[in-house]
Amino acid sequence: MLKKVKNKGRHRAANEYYYHLRDEGIDYLFSAPQLEAAYQRALGNPEDLDWGEFQEDFWLGIFYGTVLGSLLCGVVYGVYIWIG
């Protein structure tokens, strides 16, 4: 996941913000033009993109969000009944 970070103590010609990416314990900083170039490269080469892992992570996130959200609602309702 990308996170926008402020360039602290920057040189006046440097970018004000960078985009931070951590992948397998390695940190990367990208400027906005570098991200745009990567986006255009991905659009031009869709056959090189592997969506399988992303789709699995997406559905796993939906599953956990639904289960944990339901449990949290039950706990909050139980506390409300117990207090109320």
Order of alpha helices (4+ residues) and beta strands (2+ residues): beta-beta-beta-alpha-alpha
